[in-house]
Amino acid sequence: MIMASVVTTESSKKIRTHIIVKTEQDGFKMGNYKIGTLSRRTGVHIETIRYYERIGLTPEPPRINGRFRTYDAQDAARLNFIRRCRELGFSLDEIRVLQKLAHGGEASCAEAGKTARHQLTAINQKIRDLKRMAKTLRMLTQDCVCDEEPAPSCPMLESLMSG
């Protein structure tokens, strides 16, 4: 079953109106859930969820009696999307772009591909850097006999100190 509703939230700086489509997804049935349940279901820490709300990456949720944040399946889906993007190393700004694309933004699929290719290039550069570091450490440790000599006479430490 799919249900749509409009929710208006007020923060100190902005008034936002969101169209919320409630569906059954990721084990969430239509209804309201507290932040702890959302955290457990998505694997996103409570403080991280609040942080995403503060920076506008996720909308500020409605509150029960003005106190408790309430979440639904759409919120869980949004957090799962963000978590997966973070696992792939996307920055928060890149995630904003990808979210807009995923939710019918004005940009094209080509922009999503460009963002992903940019991330892949960055990951490949990190891999090259890590391989270079591993090679250097292998070279440094191959001369290390790891006996009981005083540390200042360790060939590895001498090499590090000489630059």
HELIX and SHEET records of a PDB file:
HELIX    1   1 ILE A   35  THR A   42  1                                   8    
HELIX    2   2 ILE A   46  ARG A   54  1                                   9    
HELIX    3   3 ALA A   73  GLU A   87  1                                  15    
HELIX    4   4 LEU A   92  ALA A  102  1                                  11    
HELIX    5   5 CYS A  109  GLN A  142  1                                  34    
HELIX    6   6 ALA A  151  SER A  153  5                                   3    
HELIX    7   7 PRO A  155  SER A  162  1                                   8    
SHEET    1   A 2 MET A   3  GLU A  10  0                                        
SHEET    2   A 2 ILE A  15  LYS A  22 -1                                        
SHEET    1   B 2 ARG A  63  ILE A  64  0                                        
SHEET    2   B 2 PHE A  68  ARG A  69 -1                                        
END                                                                             
